[in-house]
Amino acid sequence: MKKGIHPENFRLVAFKDMSNDDVFLAKSTANAKETIEVDGVEYPLVKMEISRTSHPFYTGKKKLIDTAGRIDKFKTKYAKFKKD
């Protein structure tokens, strides 16, 4: 590996799947504004919309998860560019 190109500021971060409230810990350099307590220890919190516990590929369930209304936001945002 090349020296000096890998980040030095990695630490344990809690990742939370917002669709099913699953929390897991992993080392990361991701910036976090919030914190969460897991097993009595406080960690930086990174919120995710989908993870291995809710993704249809891993769960075997085929369903559309649109927790933030992203499809509706997209349609309204680009409706003005629609060509008739």
Secondary structure, DSSP 8 states (H G I E B T S, - for coil): --TT-S-S--EEEEEEETTTTEEEEEEE----SEEEEETTEEEEEEEES--TTT-HHHH-------TT-HHHHHHHHHGGG---
